[in-house]
Amino acid sequence: MARRLRRGETLVLASHNPGKLREIEALLRPHGIGVVSAGALGLPEPEENAPDFTGNARIKALAAATASGKAALSDDSGFCVAALGGAPGVLSARWAGPSKDFAAAMRLVHERVGDNPDRRAWFIAALCLAWPDGHTETFVGRIDGTLAWPPRGDKGFGYDPIFVPAQAAETFGEMEPDTKHAVSHRARAFAQLIAACFA
Ligand code: IMP
């Protein structure tokens, strides 16, 4: 039985990524949970040195919960390309470099895939809810699709313009936020989190 979050409790969002914060706030809004970001509290960003999404999500959530004394929620996510053996994966943010240049990161994906006919790609999101006493709950969501080139749409963030989810024609970058939220890796992980941990 998962540990539950009490209604009215304030959750620290252990992310400094504005695109993710926007999506997580929208996903939490209907559940009556107050949110404050780690950035607004001045919490430092811990080093994400785990080899997988769930490990990095735990590092971020535990660091924020311990430093703030409140329950904290983190999202570690990334874009995985079959022709690249799952890369950029946990290095998705790093492929954009210190200036967070995702146009360059998408170009790098395109160049490295080259003319490989395998166009399969997927997003993964690991959510971790951590409490100051060290207890954690972790949930993973995934959405499969294909690579698009050139990039299309400016509604999302990160690698959204080069990803077309299965059974769709638009890229995540072209979709309205609600359409993306209905199927995304983050929404799928959220559905599990809500079912298990929200009263
Ligand atoms: P991290 O979890 O903060 O290490 O970074 C994850 C990176 O994966 C983000 O900076 C994005 O580049 C990428 N990413 C994760 N989720 C999404 C998404 O929903 N759309 C586009 N890119 C994403």
Residues whose N, C-alpha, C, O or C-beta is under 5 A from the ligand:
A	BS01	IMP	D75 D76 S77 G78 F79 V90 S92 A93 F157 G158 Y159 D160
